[in-house]
């Protein structure tokens, strides 16, 4: 089952229903989530730039991209109709659509990872 969401510029996306996701399917995303959560927990409170911040940003972006690929089953727009999403396709999505897609996927991720510490330890 999917849920269609409308996005800016006459774009749309089909999102997965989190209740249809098996643990086997969720495992690769748990790994990306665990890496991001560990980066957050290892970040010093007074970080002032440098490699640690770059690593944190990179792990957050990797988790966001993995989340989008995992949660979006197809997307379309004025010149597209039901294209499967991939890491490569994300680079071609207009920036406002990418942002709206990230917002649309957030509740799904929260539902799949209700307890971040438990998810991190299992990754």
LOBARO-726120 format. One line per field, with one value per atom (N, C-alpha, C): residue number from 0; residue in three letters; atom name; x, y, z. Coordinates in pm, 1 decimal, padded with zeros to 6 digits. Layout:
<nodes>
k (NUM; ...) .
r (ALA; ...) .
a (CA; ...) .
east (X; ...) .
north (Y; ...) .
up (Z; ...) .
</nodes>
This chain:
<nodes>
k (0; 0; 0; 1; 1; 1; 2; 2; 2; 3; 3; 3; 4; 4; 4; 5; 5; 5; 6; 6; 6; 7; 7; 7; 8; 8; 8; 9; 9; 9; 10; 10; 10; 11; 11; 11; 12; 12; 12; 13; 13; 13; 14; 14; 14; 15; 15; 15; 16; 16; 16; 17; 17; 17; 18; 18; 18; 19; 19; 19; 20; 20; 20; 21; 21; 21; 22; 22; 22; 23; 23; 23; 24; 24; 24; 25; 25; 25; 26; 26; 26; 27; 27; 27; 28; 28; 28; 29; 29; 29; 30; 30; 30; 31; 31; 31; 32; 32; 32; 33; 33; 33; 34; 34; 34; 35; 35; 35; 36; 36; 36; 37; 37; 37; 38; 38; 38; 39; 39; 39; 40; 40; 40; 41; 41; 41; 42; 42; 42; 43; 43; 43; 44; 44; 44; 45; 45; 45; 46; 46; 46; 47; 47; 47; 48; 48; 48; 49; 49; 49; 50; 50; 50; 51; 51; 51; 52; 52; 52; 53; 53; 53; 54; 54; 54; 55; 55; 55; 56; 56; 56; 57; 57; 57; 58; 58; 58; 59; 59; 59; 60; 60; 60; 61; 61; 61; 62; 62; 62; 63; 63; 63; 64; 64; 64; 65; 65; 65; 66; 66; 66; 67; 67; 67; 68; 68; 68; 69; 69; 69; 70; 70; 70; 71; 71; 71; 72; 72; 72; 73; 73; 73; 74; 74; 74; 75; 75; 75; 76; 76; 76; 77; 77; 77; 78; 78; 78; 79; 79; 79; 80; 80; 80; 81; 81; 81; 82; 82; 82; 83; 83; 83; 84; 84; 84; 85; 85; 85; 86; 86; 86; 87; 87; 87; 88; 88; 88; 89; 89; 89; 90; 90; 90; 91; 91; 91; 92; 92; 92; 93; 93; 93; 94; 94; 94; 95; 95; 95; 96; 96; 96; 97; 97; 97; 98; 98; 98; 99; 99; 99; 100; 100; 100; 101; 101; 101; 102; 102; 102; 103; 103; 103; 104; 104; 104; 105; 105; 105; 106; 106; 106; 107; 107; 107; 108; 108; 108; 109; 109; 109; 110; 110; 110; 111; 111; 111; 112; 112; 112; 113; 113; 113; 114; 114; 114; 115; 115; 115; 116; 116; 116; 117; 117; 117; 118; 118; 118; 119; 119; 119; 120; 120; 120; 121; 121; 121; 122; 122; 122) .
r (UNK; UNK; UNK; UNK; UNK; UNK; UNK; UNK; UNK; UNK; UNK; UNK; UNK; UNK; UNK; UNK; UNK; UNK; UNK; UNK; UNK; UNK; UNK; UNK; UNK; UNK; UNK; UNK; UNK; UNK; UNK; UNK; UNK; UNK; UNK; UNK; UNK; UNK; UNK; UNK; UNK; UNK; UNK; UNK; UNK; UNK; UNK; UNK; UNK; UNK; UNK; UNK; UNK; UNK; UNK; UNK; UNK; UNK; UNK; UNK; UNK; UNK; UNK; UNK; UNK; UNK; UNK; UNK; UNK; UNK; UNK; UNK; UNK; UNK; UNK; UNK; UNK; UNK; UNK; UNK; UNK; UNK; UNK; UNK; UNK; UNK; UNK; UNK; UNK; UNK; UNK; UNK; UNK; UNK; UNK; UNK; UNK; UNK; UNK; UNK; UNK; UNK; UNK; UNK; UNK; UNK; UNK; UNK; UNK; UNK; UNK; UNK; UNK; UNK; UNK; UNK; UNK; UNK; UNK; UNK; UNK; UNK; UNK; UNK; UNK; UNK; UNK; UNK; UNK; UNK; UNK; UNK; UNK; UNK; UNK; UNK; UNK; UNK; UNK; UNK; UNK; UNK; UNK; UNK; UNK; UNK; UNK; UNK; UNK; UNK; UNK; UNK; UNK; UNK; UNK; UNK; UNK; UNK; UNK; UNK; UNK; UNK; UNK; UNK; UNK; UNK; UNK; UNK; UNK; UNK; UNK; UNK; UNK; UNK; UNK; UNK; UNK; UNK; UNK; UNK; UNK; UNK; UNK; UNK; UNK; UNK; UNK; UNK; UNK; UNK; UNK; UNK; UNK; UNK; UNK; UNK; UNK; UNK; UNK; UNK; UNK; UNK; UNK; UNK; UNK; UNK; UNK; UNK; UNK; UNK; UNK; UNK; UNK; UNK; UNK; UNK; UNK; UNK; UNK; UNK; UNK; UNK; UNK; UNK; UNK; UNK; UNK; UNK; UNK; UNK; UNK; UNK; UNK; UNK; UNK; UNK; UNK; UNK; UNK; UNK; UNK; UNK; UNK; UNK; UNK; UNK; UNK; UNK; UNK; UNK; UNK; UNK; UNK; UNK; UNK; UNK; UNK; UNK; UNK; UNK; UNK; UNK; UNK; UNK; UNK; UNK; UNK; UNK; UNK; UNK; UNK; UNK; UNK; UNK; UNK; UNK; UNK; UNK; UNK; UNK; UNK; UNK; UNK; UNK; UNK; UNK; UNK; UNK; UNK; UNK; UNK; UNK; UNK; UNK; UNK; UNK; UNK; UNK; UNK; UNK; UNK; UNK; UNK; UNK; UNK; UNK; UNK; UNK; UNK; UNK; UNK; UNK; UNK; UNK; UNK; UNK; UNK; UNK; UNK; UNK; UNK; UNK; UNK; UNK; UNK; UNK; UNK; UNK; UNK; UNK; UNK; UNK; UNK; UNK; UNK; UNK; UNK; UNK; UNK; UNK; UNK; UNK; UNK; UNK; UNK; UNK; UNK; UNK; UNK; UNK; UNK; UNK; UNK; UNK; UNK; UNK; UNK; UNK; UNK; UNK; UNK; UNK; UNK; UNK; UNK; UNK; UNK; UNK; UNK) .
a (N; CA; C; N; CA; C; N; CA; C; N; CA; C; N; CA; C; N; CA; C; N; CA; C; N; CA; C; N; CA; C; N; CA; C; N; CA; C; N; CA; C; N; CA; C; N; CA; C; N; CA; C; N; CA; C; N; CA; C; N; CA; C; N; CA; C; N; CA; C; N; CA; C; N; CA; C; N; CA; C; N; CA; C; N; CA; C; N; CA; C; N; CA; C; N; CA; C; N; CA; C; N; CA; C; N; CA; C; N; CA; C; N; CA; C; N; CA; C; N; CA; C; N; CA; C; N; CA; C; N; CA; C; N; CA; C; N; CA; C; N; CA; C; N; CA; C; N; CA; C; N; CA; C; N; CA; C; N; CA; C; N; CA; C; N; CA; C; N; CA; C; N; CA; C; N; CA; C; N; CA; C; N; CA; C; N; CA; C; N; CA; C; N; CA; C; N; CA; C; N; CA; C; N; CA; C; N; CA; C; N; CA; C; N; CA; C; N; CA; C; N; CA; C; N; CA; C; N; CA; C; N; CA; C; N; CA; C; N; CA; C; N; CA; C; N; CA; C; N; CA; C; N; CA; C; N; CA; C; N; CA; C; N; CA; C; N; CA; C; N; CA; C; N; CA; C; N; CA; C; N; CA; C; N; CA; C; N; CA; C; N; CA; C; N; CA; C; N; CA; C; N; CA; C; N; CA; C; N; CA; C; N; CA; C; N; CA; C; N; CA; C; N; CA; C; N; CA; C; N; CA; C; N; CA; C; N; CA; C; N; CA; C; N; CA; C; N; CA; C; N; CA; C; N; CA; C; N; CA; C; N; CA; C; N; CA; C; N; CA; C; N; CA; C; N; CA; C; N; CA; C; N; CA; C; N; CA; C; N; CA; C; N; CA; C; N; CA; C; N; CA; C; N; CA; C; N; CA; C; N; CA; C; N; CA; C; N; CA; C; N; CA; C; N; CA; C; N; CA; C) .
east (00083.7; 00000.0; 00089.0; 00049.8; 00125.8; 00034.0; 00095.6; 00023.8; 00080.2; -00003.5; 00041.9; 00039.3; 00150.8; 00158.2; 00187.9; 00126.1; 00150.3; 00270.0; 00354.4; 00476.3; 00475.0; 00561.7; 00563.8; 00584.8; 00536.0; 00560.0; 00493.7; 00375.7; 00303.2; 00376.9; 00465.7; 00532.0; 00449.9; 00472.1; 00405.5; 00499.4; 00468.0; 00546.2; 00452.2; 00485.6; 00417.2; 00507.2; 00453.6; 00530.3; 00484.9; 00579.4; 00548.3; 00467.0; 00383.1; 00313.0; 00407.5; 00444.8; 00540.1; 00490.2; 00358.5; 00304.8; 00332.2; 00369.2; 00399.7; 00548.7; 00629.5; 00775.0; 00814.0; 00886.8; 00935.9; 01067.9; 01103.0; 01230.2; 01347.3; 01338.5; 01444.3; 01463.7; 01352.9; 01361.8; 01415.8; 01384.7; 01425.3; 01572.9; 01632.5; 01768.0; 01871.3; 01880.0; 01980.7; 01961.1; 01837.0; 01810.9; 01850.7; 01834.0; 01876.4; 02026.3; 02101.8; 02247.2; 02280.6; 02219.4; 02243.5; 02198.5; 02084.5; 02033.8; 02129.4; 02179.5; 02272.6; 02400.3; 02452.3; 02573.8; 02547.9; 02432.1; 02398.0; 02380.6; 02308.2; 02284.9; 02416.5; 02507.9; 02638.5; 02716.6; 02707.9; 02775.3; 02722.5; 02591.6; 02532.3; 02579.8; 02582.2; 02619.1; 02767.9; 02849.3; 02993.9; 03035.7; 02943.2; 02974.2; 02993.9; 03110.4; 03130.1; 03032.9; 02989.7; 02893.0; 02949.0; 03080.1; 03139.9; 03211.2; 03163.9; 03227.7; 03227.7; 03342.2; 03353.9; 03397.4; 03357.6; 03392.7; 03492.1; 03547.9; 03648.4; 03589.3; 03670.0; 03634.9; 03514.7; 03498.5; 03385.6; 03252.5; 03244.0; 03119.8; 03094.7; 03198.8; 03184.5; 03135.4; 03189.7; 03146.2; 03000.6; 02959.4; 02821.2; 02726.8; 02762.3; 02680.0; 02671.0; 02783.0; 02784.0; 02697.7; 02705.2; 02625.0; 02477.1; 02443.7; 02303.7; 02249.2; 02329.3; 02287.1; 02272.0; 02362.7; 02353.8; 02226.4; 02192.9; 02070.8; 01948.1; 01949.5; 01834.8; 01814.8; 01922.2; 01911.7; 01865.4; 01919.3; 01875.1; 01727.6; 01682.5; 01542.0; 01452.3; 01493.5; 01412.6; 01402.4; 01515.5; 01514.6; 01428.9; 01435.6; 01360.7; 01210.2; 01172.0; 01031.0; 00953.4; 01021.7; 00953.0; 00954.2; 00836.6; 00830.6; 00834.1; 00783.9; 00786.5; 00761.8; 00807.0; 00775.1; 00755.8; 00685.4; 00658.1; 00639.2; 00627.6; 00610.7; 00571.2; 00586.8; 00543.7; 00603.4; 00728.8; 00791.0; 00822.8; 00772.2; 00799.7; 00668.9; 00663.8; 00544.5; 00582.9; 00580.8; 00603.6; 00743.8; 00844.3; 00983.2; 01024.4; 01093.4; 01144.9; 01253.7; 01258.6; 01357.1; 01486.0; 01597.2; 01728.4; 01820.3; 01936.5; 02034.6; 02066.6; 02082.6; 02115.6; 02000.1; 01877.0; 01760.1; 01741.6; 01783.9; 01769.2; 01842.9; 01954.9; 02032.8; 01962.1; 01863.1; 01792.3; 01657.2; 01621.6; 01495.9; 01517.1; 01426.2; 01438.4; 01445.9; 01527.0; 01551.6; 01423.4; 01324.7; 01202.8; 01126.2; 01130.9; 01064.6; 01139.0; 01271.4; 01353.7; 01321.3; 01315.0; 01284.9; 01146.4; 01047.4; 00910.7; 00904.5; 00979.4; 00984.2; 01044.4; 01149.5; 01211.0; 01112.0; 01033.5; 00932.5; 00823.9; 00783.2; 00678.3; 00722.0; 00849.3; 00902.6; 00926.7; 00945.1; 00979.6; 00883.4; 00751.0; 00662.4; 00678.8; 00711.2; 00732.5; 00855.6; 00961.8; 01084.8; 01060.0; 00987.0; 00956.2; 00875.2; 00785.8; 00705.1; 00791.6; 00886.9; 00971.7; 01081.3; 01116.4; 01220.9; 01168.5; 01070.4; 01011.8; 01106.7; 01203.2; 01298.4; 01438.4; 01493.3; 01622.7; 01735.3; 01740.7; 01850.5; 01844.7; 01725.9; 01711.8; 01749.5; 01705.7; 01737.6; 01886.5; 01951.1; 02094.3; 02170.7; 02128.6; 02201.8; 02181.6; 02073.5; 02046.6; 02107.9; 02152.8; 02204.2; 02334.6) .
north (-00116.8; 00000.0; 00124.3; 00226.7; 00350.9; 00469.1; 00580.3; 00704.2; 00809.6; 00865.6; 00966.4; 01104.0; 01176.5; 01312.8; 01407.4; 01524.4; 01627.4; 01710.5; 01743.7; 01819.7; 01946.2; 02042.7; 02166.6; 02142.1; 02234.7; 02230.5; 02115.2; 02074.8; 01963.6; 01830.3; 01815.0; 01687.1; 01610.2; 01481.7; 01396.0; 01281.5; 01213.9; 01096.2; 00993.7; 00868.8; 00758.4; 00714.1; 00720.3; 00683.1; 00547.2; 00471.9; 00341.1; 00356.8; 00260.2; 00251.7; 00180.8; 00245.0; 00181.5; 00049.5; 00028.6; -00097.5; -00213.2; -00183.6; -00288.1; -00321.3; -00252.2; -00270.3; -00384.9; -00480.8; -00590.9; -00551.5; -00623.5; -00597.1; -00618.8; -00718.4; -00744.3; -00622.9; -00561.2; -00443.1; -00321.5; -00313.8; -00199.1; -00203.6; -00320.8; -00336.2; -00243.3; -00231.7; -00140.3; 00004.8; 00045.1; 00181.1; 00195.1; 00089.0; 00091.9; 00114.2; 00057.2; 00076.1; 00223.5; 00284.2; 00426.2; 00511.9; 00476.9; 00550.8; 00538.2; 00418.4; 00396.0; 00476.2; 00483.2; 00562.1; 00709.6; 00759.5; 00898.9; 00924.7; 00837.7; 00855.1; 00850.9; 00761.5; 00756.4; 00885.2; 00938.5; 01065.2; 01176.3; 01177.9; 01279.5; 01263.0; 01140.2; 01117.4; 01140.5; 01126.5; 01146.6; 01291.3; 01375.2; 01514.8; 01593.5; 01658.9; 01739.9; 01857.9; 01895.6; 02004.6; 02137.7; 02154.8; 02282.5; 02274.7; 02188.4; 02172.4; 02306.0; 02340.5; 02469.3; 02451.6; 02344.0; 02322.5; 02209.9; 02199.3; 02097.1; 01966.0; 01862.6; 01731.4; 01668.0; 01687.5; 01623.7; 01675.2; 01805.7; 01863.7; 01816.3; 01810.2; 01760.2; 01616.4; 01534.3; 01394.8; 01385.5; 01470.8; 01471.7; 01509.7; 01612.9; 01655.2; 01544.0; 01480.8; 01373.0; 01255.7; 01217.2; 01103.9; 01139.8; 01264.7; 01308.9; 01308.5; 01354.7; 01354.1; 01211.7; 01124.3; 00984.5; 00920.0; 00947.2; 00890.1; 00948.3; 01079.2; 01140.6; 01081.1; 01065.5; 01009.5; 00864.6; 00787.0; 00648.1; 00642.1; 00733.6; 00738.1; 00766.7; 00861.6; 00896.4; 00779.3; 00715.7; 00601.8; 00489.2; 00467.6; 00360.2; 00388.4; 00511.4; 00543.5; 00579.8; 00626.7; 00671.3; 00558.1; 00512.1; 00402.3; 00453.6; 00574.8; 00635.4; 00784.2; 00860.3; 01002.4; 01047.2; 01154.7; 01203.7; 01353.8; 01406.2; 01549.4; 01583.8; 01712.0; 01757.0; 01675.8; 01631.5; 01555.9; 01411.7; 01370.1; 01236.0; 01170.0; 01040.0; 00970.1; 00840.6; 00840.4; 00718.6; 00662.0; 00746.1; 00702.2; 00644.5; 00532.4; 00475.6; 00567.9; 00579.0; 00667.3; 00589.6; 00658.1; 00597.6; 00707.3; 00668.6; 00768.2; 00865.6; 00814.5; 00900.1; 00993.6; 00943.5; 01025.0; 01140.1; 01122.2; 01229.0; 01355.4; 01338.7; 01454.2; 01535.7; 01478.8; 01547.5; 01604.6; 01586.7; 01641.5; 01790.1; 01876.1; 02018.8; 02039.3; 02133.8; 02155.6; 02172.8; 02253.3; 02265.2; 02132.6; 02051.3; 01920.6; 01827.6; 01830.3; 01748.6; 01783.1; 01912.8; 01957.4; 01910.0; 01928.6; 01885.1; 01733.5; 01661.0; 01515.6; 01473.2; 01540.9; 01511.9; 01533.3; 01639.9; 01668.6; 01560.8; 01517.5; 01416.2; 01280.9; 01249.5; 01120.5; 01118.1; 01232.6; 01237.9; 01159.4; 01170.1; 01091.7; 00940.1; 00896.7; 00753.4; 00706.8; 00784.9; 00749.6; 00748.2; 00846.5; 00849.2; 00727.0; 00682.5; 00564.8; 00437.9; 00431.6; 00312.0; 00310.5; 00427.7; 00438.1; 00516.5; 00460.6; 00534.2; 00550.0; 00460.4; 00465.0; 00470.7; 00590.5; 00602.9; 00526.3; 00524.4; 00455.1; 00305.0; 00247.6; 00103.3; 00073.5; 00156.6; 00135.5; 00145.8; 00241.1; 00259.5; 00137.7; 00081.0; -00032.5; -00158.6; -00165.1; -00283.8; -00275.9; -00158.9; -00140.6; -00213.4) .
up (00000.0; 00000.0; 00000.0; -00073.3; -00078.2; -00051.6; -00022.5; 00002.9; -00091.1; -00174.9; -00270.2; -00204.0; -00215.9; -00163.5; -00278.9; -00271.9; -00372.3; -00329.0; -00424.8; -00399.2; -00485.4; -00457.2; -00535.7; -00685.5; -00765.3; -00909.3; -00981.6; -00938.1; -00999.7; -00990.7; -00894.3; -00868.7; -00766.0; -00758.3; -00661.3; -00626.3; -00518.1; -00478.0; -00415.8; -00434.3; -00367.8; -00252.0; -00130.8; -00012.3; 00040.2; 00091.5; 00149.7; 00276.1; 00300.8; 00427.8; 00524.7; 00636.0; 00727.9; 00785.1; 00786.9; 00837.9; 00742.7; 00618.8; 00521.1; 00515.7; 00595.9; 00592.4; 00685.1; 00629.9; 00712.7; 00778.7; 00882.2; 00949.6; 00853.7; 00766.7; 00668.3; 00576.2; 00536.6; 00450.9; 00527.0; 00654.9; 00735.1; 00776.0; 00778.8; 00831.1; 00765.8; 00632.3; 00575.3; 00619.6; 00636.3; 00682.4; 00829.7; 00907.8; 01047.7; 01058.3; 00966.8; 00968.6; 00945.1; 00843.4; 00815.5; 00933.1; 00993.2; 01108.1; 01226.2; 01248.6; 01359.3; 01343.2; 01220.7; 01195.9; 01223.6; 01181.7; 01205.8; 01355.3; 01424.3; 01568.0; 01645.5; 01606.6; 01672.3; 01648.5; 01528.1; 01499.0; 01588.4; 01608.7; 01696.3; 01840.3; 01888.2; 02027.8; 02053.3; 01950.3; 01966.1; 01943.4; 01898.1; 01866.7; 01996.3; 02015.5; 02135.2; 02137.6; 02256.5; 02270.6; 02222.4; 02227.1; 02188.5; 02053.4; 01965.7; 01834.5; 01760.4; 01706.9; 01637.9; 01494.2; 01432.9; 01292.3; 01279.1; 01161.7; 01138.6; 01093.5; 01102.2; 01050.5; 01115.3; 01249.0; 01316.9; 01263.6; 01244.1; 01193.6; 01050.9; 00970.1; 00833.0; 00832.2; 00923.0; 00932.8; 00974.9; 01069.0; 01116.1; 01002.7; 00927.8; 00815.1; 00711.5; 00680.9; 00580.7; 00625.5; 00753.6; 00799.5; 00800.6; 00832.2; 00827.9; 00686.3; 00591.8; 00451.6; 00400.2; 00439.5; 00395.3; 00448.3; 00575.1; 00630.8; 00561.7; 00536.3; 00468.7; 00329.7; 00254.3; 00119.3; 00124.4; 00218.5; 00234.1; 00269.1; 00354.8; 00395.0; 00275.9; 00193.0; 00076.9; -00019.8; -00048.2; -00140.4; -00083.7; 00046.6; 00109.8; 00111.5; 00143.4; 00166.0; 00040.7; -00061.7; -00182.5; -00284.3; -00322.3; -00419.8; -00562.6; -00584.1; -00717.6; -00702.1; -00799.0; -00799.3; -00942.1; -00958.3; -01092.3; -01092.5; -01211.1; -01225.3; -01367.2; -01404.6; -01536.7; -01652.7; -01639.1; -01748.3; -01708.3; -01593.8; -01543.0; -01504.5; -01515.6; -01471.3; -01403.7; -01273.1; -01197.3; -01206.7; -01198.6; -01206.1; -01070.8; -01072.4; -00948.6; -00893.9; -00764.8; -00702.0; -00677.2; -00688.2; -00662.0; -00610.6; -00560.7; -00515.9; -00628.6; -00749.1; -00863.1; -00898.1; -00890.7; -00924.4; -00826.3; -00701.7; -00603.3; -00645.9; -00714.7; -00757.9; -00865.0; -00930.7; -01038.1; -00994.6; -00868.1; -00817.7; -00788.5; -00833.9; -00801.1; -00649.1; -00605.6; -00462.8; -00380.2; -00423.6; -00342.2; -00330.7; -00433.8; -00431.0; -00335.3; -00339.3; -00249.2; -00103.5; -00073.7; 00062.7; 00105.7; 00019.8; 00051.9; 00069.0; -00010.2; 00000.4; 00133.9; 00176.6; 00306.5; 00419.9; 00411.4; 00513.3; 00511.8; 00393.6; 00381.4; 00436.4; 00424.4; 00468.5; 00619.9; 00682.5; 00825.2; 00915.6; 00898.9; 00986.4; 00969.6; 00849.3; 00825.9; 00903.2; 00896.4; 00967.4; 01118.0; 01168.3; 01312.0; 01353.3; 01266.6; 01298.7; 01297.6; 01207.2; 01197.3; 01302.8; 01357.0; 01458.6; 01579.3; 01651.0; 01763.4; 01881.4; 01894.2; 02004.6; 01944.9; 01923.0; 01855.2; 01923.9; 02057.6; 02124.0; 02099.8; 02101.6; 02076.1; 01931.8; 01838.7; 01697.2; 01673.4; 01741.3; 01724.6; 01773.5; 01885.7; 01940.3; 01858.5; 01782.3; 01701.9; 01563.1; 01522.8; 01386.7; 01367.3) .
</nodes>
